Amino acid sequence: MKRILLLLLIVALLLPLCACAGNSLTESNPTPQKETSEKTKPEETKPEQKEEPLPTGDPVYPDGFSVGYNRQSIAPEVFPIPTYTQFNHVGLSNHDPVQLTCTAFCDGTTAFLLISLDMRGMDAGIIEYSCRLIEDAVGIPAERVMINCTHTHSAPDNVRFGQGDAMKAWQQLYYKRLVRAVTLAMHDLTPAEAYIGTAHTDGVTFSRRYLMDDGTYLTNPGGKAGIPVAYETQADTELRTARFVREGKKDVLLCNYQTHYHGSFSDSVSADWVHVIREYVEKEMDVHFAYQSGASANLNFKSALGDRKYKNLEDASTAIAKTVIEATKNEEKANLTSLQYETSLFDGRPKSGGTKQVNFSAFTIGDIGFVAAPYEMFDTNGQEVRAASPCKMTFVCTLTNGGFGYVPAIYAYPHGAYEVEVSQWREGCGEEFAQEMVRLLNVCKEKE
């Protein structure tokens, strides 16, 4: 009996010690459920990243020619978010940053803004509202603004602007970062000289329209019946650069090139191949980089004829980046005179009949000209513009200042295929658009 009582006493004394040990073990080695909770708590309560306040007062226009630059992230912060709605793609995370770059040009009295967005395209109404915000922020009216899209198919899709909490949050983020970018770019105006260069890519981009063995034409035929036997045309491989060397600040390097997106991500947000180029060039050259998409509606990275040199996005994009660097090694100094600009509402001819106004714009700074159209034009029409331009270097910027859809070149209409079938424009409009772009460049040059 005494032994039993003694045993019970020992157990009674040990129980509190075991409980303390158990609590200690639980606190130092929490269960997976508690560990997850502890790890997510800082994420939920972390303070919002505060941005530096914007400069106050009007921007100072330096004497002579100057360039300013700023880039802002427009990567969404709320998910899921619609991306390529044509194929019901939804972004669940950011694969790489989608960005907004603003390059400001000034000749001492007049300023012009060239903005590049990692977007598939932008609706004209959104562009119009963006320009109103820009004018309120820095006093530059819409006729002195070009907003160009790089044409990634993996960005938030502005067709869905304002629909759903994630898209509404992103829309407000975009407008906020737009104002921030143009304000900081205008306050970054720095005296500069310009250098222009060209180089050609090899085995990167192809015509995506093929003559098939049955005599028909197809776009990206893939596994469809028939064998592709020839390209409809040979792709434009010229790449153009304009480098602005600034006093005491990083150079600003602009690039204009013709090729289509590589391929969209079905579940993430991405700037696609432009991100790879931007990252590579900025690392190798220590510059600010901005890309302006060219006439490329009939082009693609992909080849159906077996002669594709670069097998994936990373390799092909790196090859383009190396071509950008090569172009800067073939530079010549550009003559910079006064900044001139011109816009027009051109009467395009839709298939539905009548006319539809198309917003074109151009600006020149001596040897360098920028001209913009809102739709996706074929590279052959882009080449026509460059060949007839009065400027030594011409950036042909499509998907600019609003508007979606293809404007095929005249030779494509008898062949049909995807771009012709879905285009809203009649045969010959591609050439008419090109002629209007050349006219605007000539008007700008006559003003100098």
C-alpha positions in Angstrom: 0.0 0.0 0.0 2.8 2.4 0.9 4.5 1.6 -2.4 1.3 2.4 -4.3 0.9 5.7 -2.4 4.5 6.6 -3.2 4.1 5.8 -6.9 0.9 8.0 -7.1 2.9 10.9 -5.4 5.7 10.6 -7.9 3.2 10.7 -10.8 1.5 13.8 -9.4 4.8 15.6 -9.1 5.9 14.7 -12.7 2.7 15.7 -14.5 3.2 19.5 -14.3 6.8 19.1 -15.5 5.6 17.1 -18.5 3.0 19.7 -19.3 5.7 22.5 -19.2 7.9 20.4 -21.5 5.1 19.8 -23.9 4.3 23.6 -24.1 7.9 24.4 -24.6 8.1 21.8 -27.4 5.0 23.2 -29.1 6.2 26.8 -29.0 9.7 26.0 -30.5 8.4 23.4 -33.0 4.9 24.5 -34.0 2.6 22.3 -36.0 2.5 22.9 -39.8 -0.8 24.6 -39.5 0.5 27.1 -37.0 3.7 27.6 -39.0 1.7 28.6 -42.1 -0.3 31.0 -40.0 2.8 32.6 -38.6 4.4 32.9 -42.0 1.4 34.6 -43.7 0.7 37.0 -40.8 3.6 39.4 -41.7 2.4 39.4 -45.3 -1.1 40.5 -44.3 0.1 43.2 -41.9 3.2 44.5 -43.6 3.0 48.3 -44.2 2.2 49.6 -47.7 5.4 50.5 -49.7 5.4 54.3 -49.8 6.5 56.0 -52.9 8.6 59.1 -52.9 6.4 62.2 -53.3 6.3 63.6 -56.8 8.2 66.8 -57.6 6.1 70.0 -57.3 6.1 72.9 -59.7 6.3 73.0 -63.4 9.1 71.1 -65.2 12.1 73.1 -66.3 12.7 73.0 -70.1 16.5 73.1 -70.6 17.9 75.1 -73.4 18.5 73.1 -76.6 17.5 69.5 -77.0 16.8 67.3 -73.8 15.4 63.9 -72.9 13.8 62.6 -69.7 12.9 59.1 -68.8 11.0 57.1 -66.2 9.7 53.6 -65.9 7.0 52.3 -63.5 5.7 48.8 -62.8 2.1 48.3 -63.8 2.2 44.7 -62.6 -1.2 43.8 -60.9 -1.3 43.3 -57.2 -4.7 41.6 -56.9 -5.4 38.2 -58.4 -6.9 36.4 -60.2 -7.1 38.9 -63.1 -8.3 38.5 -66.7 -5.5 38.5 -69.3 -6.0 37.1 -72.8 -9.8 37.1 -72.7 -10.1 35.8 -76.2 -8.9 32.5 -74.9 -10.2 32.9 -71.3 -6.8 33.2 -69.8 -6.6 34.3 -66.2 -3.4 35.5 -64.4 -2.9 34.0 -61.0 0.6 35.6 -60.4 3.2 37.8 -62.1 5.7 35.8 -64.2 7.8 38.9 -64.8 7.1 42.6 -64.5 4.8 44.4 -67.0 5.9 48.0 -67.1 5.2 51.5 -68.4 8.0 53.6 -69.8 7.8 57.3 -70.6 10.4 59.1 -72.7 10.1 62.9 -72.8 11.6 64.9 -75.6 12.0 68.7 -75.5 13.6 71.3 -77.8 13.6 74.1 -75.3 10.1 75.3 -76.0 8.0 72.2 -77.0 7.8 68.8 -75.2 6.5 65.5 -76.5 5.9 62.2 -74.7 6.5 58.7 -76.1 5.0 56.1 -73.8 5.4 52.4 -74.0 3.0 49.9 -72.3 3.5 46.2 -71.8 -0.1 45.6 -73.0 -1.7 43.7 -75.9 -3.4 47.0 -77.0 -5.5 49.8 -75.5 -9.0 50.9 -76.1 -9.3 54.4 -77.6 -11.5 55.5 -74.7 -8.9 54.6 -72.2 -6.2 56.3 -74.2 -8.3 59.4 -74.3 -8.8 59.4 -70.5 -5.0 58.7 -70.0 -4.2 61.8 -72.1 -6.5 63.9 -70.0 -4.7 62.8 -66.9 -1.4 63.6 -68.5 -2.5 67.1 -69.5 -3.7 67.7 -65.9 -0.4 66.5 -64.5 2.2 68.1 -66.8 0.3 70.4 -69.2 1.0 68.3 -72.4 -2.0 67.9 -74.6 -3.1 64.7 -76.3 -1.7 65.7 -79.7 1.8 65.6 -78.2 1.5 62.2 -76.7 2.0 58.7 -78.2 1.0 55.7 -76.2 2.3 52.5 -77.8 1.7 48.9 -76.7 4.4 46.2 -76.9 1.6 43.7 -77.7 2.2 41.1 -75.0 -0.8 38.8 -74.9 -0.2 38.1 -71.2 -1.0 41.5 -69.6 -4.2 42.6 -67.9 -6.8 42.8 -70.7 -8.2 46.3 -71.0 -11.3 44.8 -72.7 -12.3 44.0 -69.2 -11.4 47.3 -67.6 -13.6 48.1 -64.6 -15.1 44.6 -64.4 -14.3 42.7 -61.2 -12.4 43.9 -58.1 -9.0 42.8 -59.5 -9.4 44.7 -62.7 -10.7 47.8 -61.0 -7.7 47.7 -58.7 -5.3 47.3 -61.6 -7.0 50.1 -63.6 -6.5 52.5 -60.7 -2.9 51.3 -60.3 -2.3 51.9 -64.1 -3.6 55.5 -64.0 -1.6 56.3 -60.8 1.6 55.0 -62.3 1.0 56.7 -65.6 0.8 60.1 -63.9 3.8 59.3 -61.9 5.9 58.2 -64.9 5.1 61.3 -67.0 5.7 63.7 -64.1 9.1 62.1 -63.2 10.1 61.9 -66.9 9.4 65.6 -67.4 11.4 66.5 -64.3 14.2 64.4 -65.6 14.8 66.4 -68.8 18.5 66.5 -69.4 20.5 67.9 -72.3 21.3 65.1 -74.8 22.8 64.2 -78.1 21.3 61.4 -80.3 22.8 58.5 -82.2 21.0 56.2 -84.6 21.8 52.7 -85.7 20.4 49.7 -87.5 21.1 45.9 -87.6 19.4 42.8 -88.8 18.2 39.8 -86.9 18.9 36.3 -88.3 16.5 33.4 -87.9 14.3 35.1 -85.3 11.1 36.2 -87.0 9.2 34.8 -89.9 6.1 35.4 -92.0 3.4 33.5 -90.2 1.3 33.3 -93.4 2.0 30.2 -95.5 1.2 28.9 -99.0 0.0 25.3 -98.4 0.6 22.4 -100.8 -3.1 22.5 -101.8 -2.8 26.1 -103.0 -4.5 27.7 -100.0 -2.9 30.2 -97.5 -3.0 29.7 -93.8 -1.8 31.5 -90.7 0.3 29.4 -88.3 -1.1 26.2 -89.8 0.2 24.0 -87.0 -1.5 20.6 -87.2 -4.0 21.5 -89.8 -4.4 19.4 -92.9 -1.8 20.2 -95.6 1.9 21.0 -95.7 3.3 24.6 -95.7 5.5 24.9 -98.7 6.5 28.6 -98.8 6.2 31.9 -96.9 3.8 34.4 -98.3 6.5 37.0 -98.0 10.0 37.3 -96.4 10.0 38.9 -93.0 11.4 42.4 -92.4 14.5 41.8 -90.2 15.7 45.3 -89.7 15.9 46.6 -86.2 16.4 50.3 -85.4 17.8 52.1 -82.4 17.9 55.7 -81.3 20.3 56.3 -78.3 20.2 59.6 -76.4 23.4 60.3 -74.6 22.6 62.6 -71.6 24.9 64.8 -69.6 25.6 63.1 -66.2 22.8 60.6 -66.5 22.2 57.2 -68.1 21.6 57.0 -71.8 18.1 56.4 -73.0 18.0 53.7 -75.7 14.9 53.3 -77.9 14.2 50.3 -80.1 11.8 49.7 -83.0 11.4 46.3 -84.5 8.8 44.1 -86.3 7.8 40.8 -84.8 4.7 39.4 -83.1 4.5 38.2 -79.5 6.0 34.7 -78.8 3.1 33.1 -77.0 0.9 33.9 -74.1 1.0 32.5 -70.6 -2.3 30.9 -69.7 -2.1 31.5 -66.0 0.4 34.3 -65.3 1.0 38.0 -66.2 4.1 38.7 -68.4 5.7 41.2 -70.7 6.7 38.3 -72.9 9.9 38.6 -75.0 10.2 42.4 -74.5 11.1 41.7 -70.8 14.0 39.5 -71.8 15.3 42.1 -74.2 14.9 44.9 -71.8 16.6 43.0 -68.9 19.5 41.8 -71.1 20.2 45.2 -72.8 20.1 47.2 -69.6 22.5 44.8 -67.9 25.0 44.8 -70.7 24.9 48.5 -71.6 23.8 50.2 -68.4 21.1 52.2 -70.2 17.4 53.0 -69.8 15.6 50.9 -72.5 12.2 51.4 -74.2 10.6 49.3 -76.9 8.2 50.6 -79.5 6.3 47.8 -81.4 6.4 48.1 -85.2 4.3 46.8 -88.1 4.2 43.1 -87.4 0.7 41.7 -87.9 1.9 39.1 -90.3 5.0 38.0 -88.4 5.8 35.6 -85.6 8.8 34.0 -83.8 7.5 30.6 -85.1 8.3 29.0 -88.4 6.4 26.1 -89.9 9.0 25.3 -92.5 11.6 23.8 -90.2 14.2 26.6 -90.4 13.6 28.2 -87.0 17.0 28.9 -85.6 16.0 29.7 -82.0 13.9 27.0 -80.3 12.5 29.0 -77.4 11.6 32.4 -76.1 14.7 33.0 -74.1 17.1 32.2 -77.0 15.2 34.2 -79.6 14.7 37.2 -77.3 18.4 37.2 -76.4 19.3 37.1 -80.1 17.2 40.3 -80.5 18.8 41.9 -77.5 22.3 41.2 -79.0 21.1 42.7 -82.3 20.1 45.8 -80.3 23.6 46.1 -79.0 25.0 45.4 -82.5 22.9 48.3 -83.8 24.4 50.7 -81.3 27.9 49.7 -82.6 26.9 50.8 -86.1 25.7 54.3 -85.0 25.9 57.6 -86.6 25.3 60.9 -84.9 21.8 62.4 -85.6 21.2 66.0 -86.3 18.6 67.4 -83.9 16.6 70.4 -84.8 13.2 71.7 -83.6 10.6 69.3 -82.4 7.6 69.3 -84.7 4.4 67.2 -84.5 1.2 66.6 -86.6 -2.0 64.6 -86.1 -4.8 63.6 -88.4 -8.2 61.9 -88.3 -8.0 59.9 -91.5 -11.1 58.4 -93.2 -10.4 54.7 -93.3 -12.6 52.4 -95.3 -14.1 49.6 -93.3 -15.6 46.5 -94.9 -19.0 47.4 -93.5 -19.1 50.5 -95.8 -18.8 54.2 -95.3 -15.8 55.6 -93.6 -14.3 55.4 -90.1 -11.9 57.9 -88.6 -8.4 56.7 -87.7 -6.1 58.6 -85.4 -2.6 59.1 -86.8 0.2 61.1 -85.3 3.8 61.9 -86.0 6.6 63.9 -84.5 10.2 64.7 -85.7 13.3 65.9 -84.1 15.6 66.5 -87.0 17.0 63.3 -88.4 14.6 61.1 -86.3 10.9 60.7 -86.9 8.2 58.8 -85.0 4.9 58.0 -86.7 2.0 56.1 -85.2 -1.2 54.2 -86.2 -3.7 52.6 -83.9 -4.0 49.1 -85.6 -1.7 46.2 -86.5 -0.2 46.8 -89.9 1.8 44.4 -92.0 5.6 44.7 -92.1 5.6 45.4 -95.8 3.6 48.6 -95.2 5.9 49.5 -92.4 8.8 49.2 -94.9 7.0 51.4 -97.3 6.7 54.1 -94.7 10.4 53.9 -93.8 11.5 54.0 -97.5 9.4 57.1 -98.2 10.1 58.9 -95.0 12.0 62.2 -95.1 13.8 61.3 -91.9 17.1 59.4 -91.8 15.7 57.2 -89.0 12.0 56.4 -88.7 10.2 54.5 -86.0 6.9 53.1 -87.3 4.8 52.5 -84.2 1.6 50.5 -84.5 -0.9 49.7 -81.8 -0.6 53.3 -80.7 -3.2 55.7 -79.4 -6.0 53.1 -79.3 -7.6 50.5 -81.6 -7.3 46.8 -82.1 -7.3 44.7 -85.3 -5.4 43.9 -88.4 -4.8 46.1 -91.5 -3.5 43.6 -94.0 -1.3 44.6 -97.0 -3.0 44.6 -100.4 -1.3 41.4 -101.6 -2.8 39.4 -98.8 -6.5 39.9 -99.7 -6.7 37.5 -102.6 -5.0 34.9 -100.4 -7.5 35.3 -97.5 -6.4 33.6 -94.2 -6.9 34.7 -90.6 -5.8 38.4 -90.7 -7.8 39.1 -93.9 -10.9 37.3 -92.7 -11.1 39.1 -89.3 -9.9 42.5 -90.5 -12.5 45.3 -90.5 -10.7 47.1 -93.3 -11.1 46.9 -97.1 -8.4 45.9 -99.5 -5.9 48.7 -100.0 -6.3 50.3 -96.6 -2.8 49.2 -95.5 -1.3 51.2 -98.3 -3.5 54.2 -97.7 -2.6 54.1 -94.0 1.1 54.0 -95.0 0.7 57.0 -97.3 -1.0 59.0 -94.6 1.9 58.3 -92.2 4.4 59.5 -94.7 2.3 62.6 -95.3 2.4 63.5 -91.6 6.2 63.0 -91.5 6.6 65.3 -94.5 4.4 68.0 -92.8 6.5 67.9 -89.7 9.7 68.2 -91.8 8.3 71.2 -93.7 7.7 73.0 -90.4 11.4 72.9 -89.4 
